[in-house]
C-alpha cells in the first residue's frame, strides 16, 4: 500500500493553505506525521501533542507545532474548524508554494 499524497490533505486558499489534521491530545510527545486516509476517504496529517484538550490548550499546541515544523510564525497558523473535534482544519497564511513544499516534506 502506498502512502497518501500530502497535498490531498491541503486546500489552497487566497491567504495560504488549509490543512486537515487528525489530532491526538495527551500524547507522550509532540509529533507530526505521517499522512493517513481515514475510513471516510479523507486524507489527514496525523499529529500528537502532550497538551490536554481543555480550554484550547491542545489547539494552541497543534498550531505552534505546525508553525515550527513548517517554518512559519505562530501568528500565521490558526485552527479554523474542528476546535472541539479530533479532525481539525488548520489555516497557514503565507506563500502557498513555500507552504505546500514544506507540507510535502512532512510526508
Biopython code that builds the backbone (N, CA, C, O; Angstrom):
import numpy as np
from Bio.PDB.StructureBuilder import StructureBuilder

atoms = [
    (1, "UNK", "N", (0.848, -1.181, 0.000)),
    (1, "UNK", "CA", (0.000, 0.000, 0.000)),
    (1, "UNK", "C", (0.890, 1.239, 0.000)),
    (1, "UNK", "O", (1.854, 1.319, 0.760)),
    (2, "UNK", "N", (0.563, 2.195, -0.849)),
    (2, "UNK", "CA", (1.355, 3.412, -0.917)),
    (2, "UNK", "C", (0.817, 4.445, 0.063)),
    (2, "UNK", "O", (-0.361, 4.441, 0.420)),
    (3, "UNK", "N", (1.700, 5.315, 0.480)),
    (3, "UNK", "CA", (1.315, 6.386, 1.402)),
    (3, "UNK", "C", (0.471, 7.411, 0.650)),
    (3, "UNK", "O", (0.690, 7.641, -0.539)),
    (4, "UNK", "N", (-0.484, 8.023, 1.329)),
    (4, "UNK", "CA", (-1.294, 9.046, 0.670)),
    (4, "UNK", "C", (-0.454, 10.278, 0.337)),
    (4, "UNK", "O", (0.530, 10.580, 1.012)),
    (5, "UNK", "N", (-0.860, 10.974, -0.707)),
    (5, "UNK", "CA", (-0.160, 12.190, -1.107)),
    (5, "UNK", "C", (-0.446, 13.298, -0.102)),
    (5, "UNK", "O", (-1.607, 13.553, 0.219)),
    (6, "UNK", "N", (0.600, 13.964, 0.404)),
    (6, "UNK", "CA", (0.391, 15.038, 1.382)),
    (6, "UNK", "C", (-0.562, 16.128, 0.898)),
    (6, "UNK", "O", (-1.336, 16.674, 1.683)),
    (7, "UNK", "N", (-0.504, 16.439, -0.384)),
    (7, "UNK", "CA", (-1.347, 17.536, -0.882)),
    (7, "UNK", "C", (-2.826, 17.186, -0.885)),
    (7, "UNK", "O", (-3.671, 18.071, -1.021)),
    (8, "UNK", "N", (-3.150, 15.904, -0.737)),
    (8, "UNK", "CA", (-4.559, 15.515, -0.652)),
    (8, "UNK", "C", (-5.194, 16.038, 0.635)),
    (8, "UNK", "O", (-6.418, 16.132, 0.728)),
    (9, "UNK", "N", (-4.372, 16.376, 1.625)),
    (9, "UNK", "CA", (-4.871, 16.919, 2.894)),
    (9, "UNK", "C", (-4.918, 18.442, 2.875)),
    (9, "UNK", "O", (-5.256, 19.065, 3.882)),
    (10, "UNK", "N", (-4.581, 19.044, 1.741)),
    (10, "UNK", "CA", (-4.461, 20.506, 1.644)),
    (10, "UNK", "C", (-5.501, 21.100, 0.705)),
    (10, "UNK", "O", (-5.919, 20.477, -0.271)),
    (11, "UNK", "N", (-5.903, 22.320, 1.029)),
    (11, "UNK", "CA", (-6.758, 23.106, 0.151)),
    (11, "UNK", "C", (-6.138, 24.495, 0.055)),
    (11, "UNK", "O", (-6.089, 25.217, 1.051)),
    (12, "UNK", "N", (-5.656, 24.885, -1.143)),
    (12, "UNK", "CA", (-5.143, 26.247, -1.289)),
    (12, "UNK", "C", (-6.285, 27.257, -1.137)),
    (12, "UNK", "O", (-7.374, 27.068, -1.678)),
    (13, "UNK", "N", (-6.019, 28.317, -0.400)),
    (13, "UNK", "CA", (-6.967, 29.418, -0.235)),
    (13, "UNK", "C", (-6.220, 30.707, -0.554)),
    (13, "UNK", "O", (-4.994, 30.706, -0.660)),
    (14, "UNK", "N", (-6.950, 31.800, -0.705)),
    (14, "UNK", "CA", (-6.307, 33.050, -1.121)),
    (14, "UNK", "C", (-5.223, 33.513, -0.155)),
    (14, "UNK", "O", (-4.254, 34.146, -0.575)),
    (15, "UNK", "N", (-5.373, 33.206, 1.139)),
    (15, "UNK", "CA", (-4.407, 33.667, 2.140)),
    (15, "UNK", "C", (-3.244, 32.699, 2.341)),
    (15, "UNK", "O", (-2.241, 33.060, 2.955)),
    (16, "UNK", "N", (-3.368, 31.471, 1.828)),
    (16, "UNK", "CA", (-2.330, 30.469, 2.055)),
    (16, "UNK", "C", (-2.848, 29.077, 1.781)),
    (16, "UNK", "O", (-3.255, 28.772, 0.660)),
    (17, "UNK", "N", (-2.836, 28.211, 2.817)),
    (17, "UNK", "CA", (-3.234, 26.810, 2.652)),
    (17, "UNK", "C", (-4.024, 26.371, 3.883)),
    (17, "UNK", "O", (-3.704, 26.757, 5.007)),
    (18, "UNK", "N", (-5.048, 25.567, 3.660)),
    (18, "UNK", "CA", (-5.761, 24.916, 4.766)),
    (18, "UNK", "C", (-5.367, 23.446, 4.762)),
    (18, "UNK", "O", (-5.375, 22.784, 3.724)),
    (19, "UNK", "N", (-5.025, 22.956, 5.936)),
    (19, "UNK", "CA", (-4.522, 21.600, 6.113)),
    (19, "UNK", "C", (-5.439, 20.846, 7.064)),
    (19, "UNK", "O", (-5.786, 21.353, 8.131)),
    (20, "UNK", "N", (-5.831, 19.634, 6.678)),
    (20, "UNK", "CA", (-6.663, 18.792, 7.542)),
    (20, "UNK", "C", (-5.743, 17.946, 8.415)),
    (20, "UNK", "O", (-4.815, 17.308, 7.919)),
    (21, "UNK", "N", (-6.012, 17.948, 9.718)),
    (21, "UNK", "CA", (-5.160, 17.275, 10.701)),
    (21, "UNK", "C", (-6.032, 16.444, 11.632)),
    (21, "UNK", "O", (-7.094, 16.895, 12.063)),
    (22, "UNK", "N", (-5.585, 15.229, 11.942)),
    (22, "UNK", "CA", (-6.238, 14.415, 12.982)),
    (22, "UNK", "C", (-5.338, 14.472, 14.204)),
    (22, "UNK", "O", (-4.213, 13.973, 14.183)),
    (23, "UNK", "N", (-5.839, 15.083, 15.267)),
    (23, "UNK", "CA", (-5.039, 15.365, 16.454)),
    (23, "UNK", "C", (-5.322, 14.380, 17.584)),
    (23, "UNK", "O", (-6.474, 14.063, 17.880)),
    (24, "UNK", "N", (-4.253, 13.908, 18.203)),
    (24, "UNK", "CA", (-4.352, 13.097, 19.413)),
    (24, "UNK", "C", (-3.733, 13.895, 20.550)),
    (24, "UNK", "O", (-2.515, 14.070, 20.588)),
    (25, "UNK", "N", (-4.558, 14.387, 21.487)),
    (25, "UNK", "CA", (-4.019, 15.108, 22.646)),
    (25, "UNK", "C", (-3.537, 14.125, 23.711)),
    (25, "UNK", "O", (-3.749, 12.918, 23.596)),
    (26, "UNK", "N", (-2.891, 14.650, 24.739)),
    (26, "UNK", "CA", (-2.375, 13.850, 25.862)),
    (26, "UNK", "C", (-1.419, 12.754, 25.403)),
    (26, "UNK", "O", (-1.387, 11.671, 25.987)),
    (27, "UNK", "N", (-0.651, 13.030, 24.373)),
    (27, "UNK", "CA", (0.309, 12.054, 23.859)),
    (27, "UNK", "C", (1.589, 12.109, 24.680)),
    (27, "UNK", "O", (1.802, 13.047, 25.448)),
    (28, "UNK", "N", (2.426, 11.120, 24.518)),
    (28, "UNK", "CA", (3.691, 11.080, 25.240)),
    (28, "UNK", "C", (4.676, 12.122, 24.751)),
    (28, "UNK", "O", (5.543, 12.570, 25.502)),
    (29, "UNK", "N", (4.540, 12.515, 23.467)),
    (29, "UNK", "CA", (5.419, 13.547, 22.916)),
    (29, "UNK", "C", (4.696, 14.259, 21.784)),
    (29, "UNK", "O", (3.730, 13.742, 21.223)),
    (30, "UNK", "N", (5.173, 15.445, 21.460)),
    (30, "UNK", "CA", (4.626, 16.196, 20.338)),
    (30, "UNK", "C", (5.231, 15.635, 19.056)),
    (30, "UNK", "O", (6.448, 15.475, 18.963)),
    (31, "UNK", "N", (4.385, 15.332, 18.062)),
    (31, "UNK", "CA", (4.894, 14.822, 16.789)),
    (31, "UNK", "C", (3.904, 15.125, 15.675)),
    (31, "UNK", "O", (2.712, 15.328, 15.908)),
    (32, "UNK", "N", (4.435, 15.149, 14.452)),
    (32, "UNK", "CA", (3.634, 15.402, 13.264)),
    (32, "UNK", "C", (3.976, 14.347, 12.221)),
    (32, "UNK", "O", (5.148, 14.064, 11.974)),
    (33, "UNK", "N", (2.942, 13.766, 11.610)),
    (33, "UNK", "CA", (3.134, 12.825, 10.520)),
    (33, "UNK", "C", (3.009, 11.395, 10.994)),
    (33, "UNK", "O", (3.140, 11.111, 12.185)),
    (34, "UNK", "N", (2.766, 10.529, 10.094)),
    (34, "UNK", "CA", (2.626, 10.650, 8.642)),
    (34, "UNK", "C", (1.202, 11.059, 8.242)),
    (34, "UNK", "O", (0.363, 11.374, 9.086)),
    (35, "UNK", "N", (0.965, 11.044, 6.939)),
    (35, "UNK", "CA", (-0.378, 11.281, 6.426)),
    (35, "UNK", "C", (-1.125, 9.957, 6.404)),
    (35, "UNK", "O", (-0.523, 8.892, 6.269)),
    (36, "UNK", "N", (-2.457, 10.038, 6.541)),
    (36, "UNK", "CA", (-3.270, 8.820, 6.587)),
    (36, "UNK", "C", (-4.607, 9.098, 5.922)),
    (36, "UNK", "O", (-5.105, 10.224, 5.944)),
    (37, "UNK", "N", (-5.179, 8.058, 5.331)),
    (37, "UNK", "CA", (-6.521, 8.157, 4.767)),
    (37, "UNK", "C", (-7.492, 7.582, 5.790)),
    (37, "UNK", "O", (-7.363, 6.426, 6.192)),
    (38, "UNK", "N", (-8.461, 8.386, 6.212)),
    (38, "UNK", "CA", (-9.467, 7.954, 7.177)),
    (38, "UNK", "C", (-10.489, 7.040, 6.503)),
    (38, "UNK", "O", (-10.530, 6.954, 5.275)),
    (39, "UNK", "N", (-11.303, 6.366, 7.290)),
    (39, "UNK", "CA", (-12.344, 5.487, 6.756)),
    (39, "UNK", "C", (-13.300, 6.246, 5.833)),
    (39, "UNK", "O", (-13.878, 5.664, 4.916)),
    (40, "UNK", "N", (-13.461, 7.539, 6.081)),
    (40, "UNK", "CA", (-14.335, 8.376, 5.250)),
    (40, "UNK", "C", (-13.725, 8.676, 3.885)),
    (40, "UNK", "O", (-14.399, 9.215, 3.007)),
    (41, "UNK", "N", (-12.446, 8.327, 3.703)),
    (41, "UNK", "CA", (-11.750, 8.608, 2.454)),
    (41, "UNK", "C", (-10.963, 9.904, 2.480)),
    (41, "UNK", "O", (-10.267, 10.224, 1.516)),
    (42, "UNK", "N", (-11.061, 10.644, 3.554)),
    (42, "UNK", "CA", (-10.364, 11.924, 3.687)),
    (42, "UNK", "C", (-8.906, 11.703, 4.093)),
    (42, "UNK", "O", (-8.619, 10.897, 4.978)),
    (43, "UNK", "N", (-7.997, 12.414, 3.450)),
    (43, "UNK", "CA", (-6.585, 12.362, 3.813)),
    (43, "UNK", "C", (-6.308, 13.431, 4.859)),
    (43, "UNK", "O", (-6.718, 14.583, 4.713)),
    (44, "UNK", "N", (-5.603, 13.033, 5.924)),
    (44, "UNK", "CA", (-5.268, 13.954, 7.011)),
    (44, "UNK", "C", (-3.816, 13.749, 7.421)),
    (44, "UNK", "O", (-3.225, 12.698, 7.177)),
    (45, "UNK", "N", (-3.264, 14.766, 8.042)),
    (45, "UNK", "CA", (-1.952, 14.666, 8.665)),
    (45, "UNK", "C", (-2.180, 14.233, 10.104)),
    (45, "UNK", "O", (-2.952, 14.866, 10.824)),
    (46, "UNK", "N", (-1.525, 13.173, 10.529)),
    (46, "UNK", "CA", (-1.639, 12.739, 11.920)),
    (46, "UNK", "C", (-0.729, 13.598, 12.778)),
    (46, "UNK", "O", (0.401, 13.899, 12.391)),
    (47, "UNK", "N", (-1.222, 13.991, 13.943)),
    (47, "UNK", "CA", (-0.426, 14.811, 14.856)),
    (47, "UNK", "C", (-0.743, 14.418, 16.287)),
    (47, "UNK", "O", (-1.867, 14.031, 16.607)),
    (48, "UNK", "N", (0.265, 14.523, 17.145)),
    (48, "UNK", "CA", (0.128, 14.220, 18.568)),
    (48, "UNK", "C", (0.708, 15.383, 19.363)),
    (48, "UNK", "O", (1.769, 15.908, 19.024)),
    (49, "UNK", "N", (0.011, 15.780, 20.417)),
    (49, "UNK", "CA", (0.523, 16.821, 21.312)),
    (49, "UNK", "C", (0.360, 16.357, 22.753)),
    (49, "UNK", "O", (-0.545, 15.587, 23.073)),
    (50, "UNK", "N", (1.242, 16.833, 23.607)),
    (50, "UNK", "CA", (1.171, 16.486, 25.031)),
    (50, "UNK", "C", (0.063, 17.246, 25.744)),
    (50, "UNK", "O", (-0.410, 16.810, 26.793)),
    (51, "UNK", "N", (-0.353, 18.364, 25.194)),
    (51, "UNK", "CA", (-1.362, 19.217, 25.831)),
    (51, "UNK", "C", (-2.696, 18.491, 25.978)),
    (51, "UNK", "O", (-3.026, 17.593, 25.204)),
    (52, "UNK", "N", (-3.446, 18.904, 26.984)),
    (52, "UNK", "CA", (-4.775, 18.336, 27.219)),
    (52, "UNK", "C", (-5.814, 19.109, 26.403)),
    (52, "UNK", "O", (-5.613, 20.283, 26.092)),
    (53, "UNK", "N", (-6.920, 18.451, 26.058)),
    (53, "UNK", "CA", (-7.948, 19.132, 25.258)),
    (53, "UNK", "C", (-8.895, 19.957, 26.125)),
    (53, "UNK", "O", (-10.108, 19.745, 26.110)),
    (54, "UNK", "N", (-8.339, 20.884, 26.868)),
    (54, "UNK", "CA", (-9.136, 21.743, 27.741)),
    (54, "UNK", "C", (-8.756, 23.200, 27.511)),
    (54, "UNK", "O", (-7.578, 23.541, 27.408)),
    (55, "UNK", "N", (-9.769, 24.047, 27.435)),
    (55, "UNK", "CA", (-9.573, 25.496, 27.299)),
    (55, "UNK", "C", (-8.682, 25.861, 26.114)),
    (55, "UNK", "O", (-7.945, 26.846, 26.172)),
    (56, "UNK", "N", (-8.747, 25.075, 25.046)),
    (56, "UNK", "CA", (-7.995, 25.383, 23.838)),
    (56, "UNK", "C", (-6.518, 25.055, 23.886)),
    (56, "UNK", "O", (-5.779, 25.428, 22.974)),
    (57, "UNK", "N", (-6.062, 24.363, 24.928)),
    (57, "UNK", "CA", (-4.628, 24.070, 25.066)),
    (57, "UNK", "C", (-4.114, 23.181, 23.941)),
    (57, "UNK", "O", (-3.034, 23.432, 23.404)),
    (58, "UNK", "N", (-4.867, 22.146, 23.573)),
    (58, "UNK", "CA", (-4.423, 21.252, 22.500)),
    (58, "UNK", "C", (-4.434, 21.973, 21.155)),
    (58, "UNK", "O", (-3.551, 21.748, 20.328)),
    (59, "UNK", "N", (-5.422, 22.838, 20.927)),
    (59, "UNK", "CA", (-5.468, 23.606, 19.680)),
    (59, "UNK", "C", (-4.276, 24.554, 19.579)),
    (59, "UNK", "O", (-3.666, 24.678, 18.516)),
    (60, "UNK", "N", (-3.949, 25.215, 20.674)),
    (60, "UNK", "CA", (-2.789, 26.112, 20.675)),
    (60, "UNK", "C", (-1.510, 25.319, 20.446)),
    (60, "UNK", "O", (-0.611, 25.775, 19.739)),
    (61, "UNK", "N", (-1.426, 24.138, 21.039)),
    (61, "UNK", "CA", (-0.226, 23.314, 20.893)),
    (61, "UNK", "C", (-0.053, 22.826, 19.461)),
    (61, "UNK", "O", (1.066, 22.825, 18.946)),
    (62, "UNK", "N", (-1.144, 22.409, 18.801)),
    (62, "UNK", "CA", (-1.000, 21.930, 17.425)),
    (62, "UNK", "C", (-0.668, 23.087, 16.493)),
    (62, "UNK", "O", (0.109, 22.912, 15.554)),
    (63, "UNK", "N", (-1.234, 24.258, 16.729)),
    (63, "UNK", "CA", (-0.904, 25.420, 15.895)),
    (63, "UNK", "C", (0.576, 25.763, 16.026)),
    (63, "UNK", "O", (1.240, 26.036, 15.026)),
    (64, "UNK", "N", (1.091, 25.751, 17.242)),
    (64, "UNK", "CA", (2.511, 26.052, 17.466)),
    (64, "UNK", "C", (3.404, 24.986, 16.846)),
    (64, "UNK", "O", (4.444, 25.306, 16.269)),
    (65, "UNK", "N", (3.008, 23.720, 16.960)),
    (65, "UNK", "CA", (3.807, 22.628, 16.402)),
    (65, "UNK", "C", (3.840, 22.686, 14.878)),
    (65, "UNK", "O", (4.895, 22.502, 14.271)),
    (66, "UNK", "N", (2.692, 22.941, 14.260)),
    (66, "UNK", "CA", (2.638, 23.066, 12.798)),
    (66, "UNK", "C", (3.492, 24.248, 12.349)),
    (66, "UNK", "O", (4.234, 24.139, 11.372)),
    (67, "UNK", "N", (3.396, 25.369, 13.047)),
    (67, "UNK", "CA", (4.203, 26.544, 12.701)),
    (67, "UNK", "C", (5.688, 26.210, 12.748)),
    (67, "UNK", "O", (6.441, 26.572, 11.844)),
    (68, "UNK", "N", (6.099, 25.527, 13.790)),
    (68, "UNK", "CA", (7.513, 25.165, 13.939)),
    (68, "UNK", "C", (7.961, 24.232, 12.819)),
    (68, "UNK", "O", (9.015, 24.444, 12.219)),
    (69, "UNK", "N", (7.171, 23.203, 12.535)),
    (69, "UNK", "CA", (7.548, 22.222, 11.510)),
    (69, "UNK", "C", (7.568, 22.817, 10.106)),
    (69, "UNK", "O", (8.355, 22.392, 9.260)),
    (70, "UNK", "N", (6.693, 23.813, 9.854)),
    (70, "UNK", "CA", (6.636, 24.430, 8.529)),
    (70, "UNK", "C", (7.524, 25.660, 8.414)),
    (70, "UNK", "O", (7.681, 26.212, 7.325)),
    (71, "UNK", "N", (8.103, 26.093, 9.522)),
    (71, "UNK", "CA", (9.000, 27.239, 9.490)),
    (71, "UNK", "C", (8.297, 28.566, 9.285)),
    (71, "UNK", "O", (8.829, 29.461, 8.627)),
    (72, "UNK", "N", (7.093, 28.699, 9.849)),
    (72, "UNK", "CA", (6.363, 29.964, 9.758)),
    (72, "UNK", "C", (6.099, 30.484, 11.169)),
    (72, "UNK", "O", (6.211, 29.746, 12.147)),
    (73, "UNK", "N", (5.750, 31.752, 11.257)),
    (73, "UNK", "CA", (5.447, 32.352, 12.560)),
    (73, "UNK", "C", (4.166, 31.753, 13.136)),
    (73, "UNK", "O", (3.245, 31.410, 12.395)),
    (74, "UNK", "N", (4.116, 31.630, 14.459)),
    (74, "UNK", "CA", (2.919, 31.094, 15.130)),
    (74, "UNK", "C", (1.680, 31.919, 14.803)),
    (74, "UNK", "O", (0.571, 31.388, 14.748)),
    (75, "UNK", "N", (1.870, 33.213, 14.588)),
    (75, "UNK", "CA", (0.735, 34.089, 14.292)),
    (75, "UNK", "C", (0.127, 33.806, 12.924)),
    (75, "UNK", "O", (-0.970, 34.281, 12.628)),
    (76, "UNK", "N", (0.822, 33.040, 12.088)),
    (76, "UNK", "CA", (0.339, 32.708, 10.743)),
    (76, "UNK", "C", (-0.445, 31.397, 10.714)),
    (76, "UNK", "O", (-0.932, 30.996, 9.656)),
    (77, "UNK", "N", (-0.573, 30.726, 11.857)),
    (77, "UNK", "CA", (-1.231, 29.416, 11.914)),
    (77, "UNK", "C", (-2.407, 29.484, 12.882)),
    (77, "UNK", "O", (-2.273, 29.962, 14.009)),
    (78, "UNK", "N", (-3.571, 28.994, 12.422)),
    (78, "UNK", "CA", (-4.779, 29.070, 13.247)),
    (78, "UNK", "C", (-5.686, 27.869, 12.970)),
    (78, "UNK", "O", (-5.846, 27.454, 11.822)),
    (79, "UNK", "N", (-6.272, 27.322, 14.022)),
    (79, "UNK", "CA", (-7.298, 26.287, 13.875)),
    (79, "UNK", "C", (-8.585, 27.010, 13.500)),
    (79, "UNK", "O", (-9.118, 27.787, 14.291)),
    (80, "UNK", "N", (-9.089, 26.752, 12.281)),
    (80, "UNK", "CA", (-10.270, 27.476, 11.807)),
    (80, "UNK", "C", (-11.541, 26.629, 11.822)),
    (80, "UNK", "O", (-12.639, 27.162, 11.660)),
    (81, "UNK", "N", (-11.404, 25.327, 12.013)),
    (81, "UNK", "CA", (-12.573, 24.448, 12.117)),
    (81, "UNK", "C", (-12.186, 23.215, 12.916)),
    (81, "UNK", "O", (-11.034, 22.782, 12.898)),
    (82, "UNK", "N", (-13.163, 22.659, 13.616)),
    (82, "UNK", "CA", (-12.919, 21.458, 14.399)),
    (82, "UNK", "C", (-12.316, 21.727, 15.762)),
    (82, "UNK", "O", (-11.605, 20.881, 16.305)),
    (83, "UNK", "N", (-12.591, 22.896, 16.324)),
    (83, "UNK", "CA", (-11.997, 23.271, 17.609)),
    (83, "UNK", "C", (-12.254, 22.245, 18.704)),
    (83, "UNK", "O", (-11.406, 22.065, 19.578)),
    (84, "UNK", "N", (-13.394, 21.571, 18.683)),
    (84, "UNK", "CA", (-13.705, 20.606, 19.740)),
    (84, "UNK", "C", (-13.630, 19.156, 19.266)),
    (84, "UNK", "O", (-13.923, 18.242, 20.037)),
    (85, "UNK", "N", (-13.249, 18.936, 18.027)),
    (85, "UNK", "CA", (-13.146, 17.577, 17.496)),
    (85, "UNK", "C", (-11.703, 17.161, 17.298)),
    (85, "UNK", "O", (-10.783, 17.954, 17.499)),
    (86, "UNK", "N", (-11.511, 15.923, 16.907)),
    (86, "UNK", "CA", (-10.154, 15.426, 16.667)),
    (86, "UNK", "C", (-9.642, 15.798, 15.280)),
    (86, "UNK", "O", (-8.443, 16.009, 15.095)),
    (87, "UNK", "N", (-10.551, 15.879, 14.299)),
    (87, "UNK", "CA", (-10.146, 16.272, 12.949)),
    (87, "UNK", "C", (-10.342, 17.776, 12.836)),
    (87, "UNK", "O", (-11.442, 18.292, 13.035)),
    (88, "UNK", "N", (-9.266, 18.463, 12.515)),
    (88, "UNK", "CA", (-9.256, 19.923, 12.515)),
    (88, "UNK", "C", (-8.829, 20.458, 11.153)),
    (88, "UNK", "O", (-8.124, 19.783, 10.403)),
    (89, "UNK", "N", (-9.256, 21.654, 10.849)),
    (89, "UNK", "CA", (-8.767, 22.380, 9.685)),
    (89, "UNK", "C", (-7.882, 23.495, 10.212)),
    (89, "UNK", "O", (-8.311, 24.334, 11.004)),
    (90, "UNK", "N", (-6.645, 23.484, 9.757)),
    (90, "UNK", "CA", (-5.671, 24.480, 10.202)),
    (90, "UNK", "C", (-5.290, 25.338, 9.010)),
    (90, "UNK", "O", (-4.887, 24.829, 7.964)),
    (91, "UNK", "N", (-5.423, 26.645, 9.179)),
    (91, "UNK", "CA", (-5.046, 27.569, 8.112)),
    (91, "UNK", "C", (-3.649, 28.091, 8.371)),
    (91, "UNK", "O", (-3.335, 28.562, 9.464)),
    (92, "UNK", "N", (-2.810, 27.999, 7.341)),
    (92, "UNK", "CA", (-1.447, 28.520, 7.395)),
    (92, "UNK", "C", (-1.388, 29.652, 6.378)),
    (92, "UNK", "O", (-1.516, 29.419, 5.176)),
    (93, "UNK", "N", (-1.197, 30.870, 6.857)),
    (93, "UNK", "CA", (-1.164, 32.033, 5.979)),
    (93, "UNK", "C", (0.262, 32.298, 5.501)),
    (93, "UNK", "O", (1.223, 32.211, 6.266)),
    (94, "UNK", "N", (0.368, 32.623, 4.219)),
    (94, "UNK", "CA", (1.668, 32.920, 3.642)),
    (94, "UNK", "C", (1.723, 32.469, 2.195)),
    (94, "UNK", "O", (0.692, 32.245, 1.560)),
    (95, "UNK", "N", (2.942, 32.338, 1.683)),
    (95, "UNK", "CA", (3.180, 31.941, 0.300)),
    (95, "UNK", "C", (2.763, 30.483, 0.093)),
    (95, "UNK", "O", (3.328, 29.574, 0.702)),
    (96, "UNK", "N", (1.765, 30.270, -0.776)),
    (96, "UNK", "CA", (1.243, 28.920, -0.995)),
    (96, "UNK", "C", (2.316, 27.931, -1.431)),
    (96, "UNK", "O", (2.400, 26.828, -0.891)),
    (97, "UNK", "N", (3.129, 28.315, -2.398)),
    (97, "UNK", "CA", (4.138, 27.392, -2.925)),
    (97, "UNK", "C", (5.116, 26.960, -1.837)),
    (97, "UNK", "O", (5.461, 25.783, -1.741)),
    (98, "UNK", "N", (5.556, 27.900, -1.027)),
    (98, "UNK", "CA", (6.504, 27.575, 0.047)),
    (98, "UNK", "C", (5.853, 26.684, 1.101)),
    (98, "UNK", "O", (6.476, 25.741, 1.590)),
    (99, "UNK", "N", (4.607, 26.979, 1.450)),
    (99, "UNK", "CA", (3.898, 26.179, 2.451)),
    (99, "UNK", "C", (3.683, 24.762, 1.933)),
    (99, "UNK", "O", (3.921, 23.794, 2.656)),
    (100, "UNK", "N", (3.233, 24.634, 0.684)),
    (100, "UNK", "CA", (2.997, 23.309, 0.110)),
    (100, "UNK", "C", (4.287, 22.501, 0.012)),
    (100, "UNK", "O", (4.271, 21.285, 0.208)),
    (101, "UNK", "N", (5.393, 23.157, -0.288)),
    (101, "UNK", "CA", (6.678, 22.451, -0.337)),
    (101, "UNK", "C", (7.046, 21.899, 1.038)),
    (101, "UNK", "O", (7.541, 20.777, 1.145)),
    (102, "UNK", "N", (6.807, 22.679, 2.081)),
    (102, "UNK", "CA", (7.093, 22.210, 3.445)),
    (102, "UNK", "C", (6.154, 21.075, 3.848)),
    (102, "UNK", "O", (6.570, 20.132, 4.520)),
    (103, "UNK", "N", (4.892, 21.167, 3.438)),
    (103, "UNK", "CA", (3.936, 20.093, 3.736)),
    (103, "UNK", "C", (4.345, 18.812, 3.013)),
    (103, "UNK", "O", (4.270, 17.726, 3.587)),
    (104, "UNK", "N", (4.776, 18.933, 1.761)),
    (104, "UNK", "CA", (5.265, 17.762, 1.023)),
    (104, "UNK", "C", (6.416, 17.093, 1.761)),
    (104, "UNK", "O", (6.521, 15.866, 1.775)),
    (105, "UNK", "N", (7.274, 17.892, 2.371)),
    (105, "UNK", "CA", (8.432, 17.357, 3.095)),
    (105, "UNK", "C", (8.018, 16.581, 4.342)),
    (105, "UNK", "O", (8.769, 15.727, 4.812)),
    (106, "UNK", "N", (6.828, 16.867, 4.888)),
    (106, "UNK", "CA", (6.341, 16.131, 6.056)),
    (106, "UNK", "C", (5.952, 14.704, 5.695)),
    (106, "UNK", "O", (6.016, 13.806, 6.534)),
    (107, "UNK", "N", (5.544, 14.494, 4.432)),
    (107, "UNK", "CA", (5.068, 13.180, 4.012)),
    (107, "UNK", "C", (6.192, 12.288, 3.675)),
    (107, "UNK", "O", (5.975, 11.136, 3.299)),
]
sb = StructureBuilder()
sb.init_structure("model")
sb.init_model(0)
sb.init_chain("A")
sb.init_seg("    ")
for serial, (resi, resn, name, xyz) in enumerate(atoms, 1):
    if name == "N":
        sb.init_residue(resn, " ", resi, " ")
    sb.init_atom(name, np.array(xyz, "f"), 0.0, 1.0, " ", f" {name:<3s}", serial, name[0])
structure = sb.get_structure()
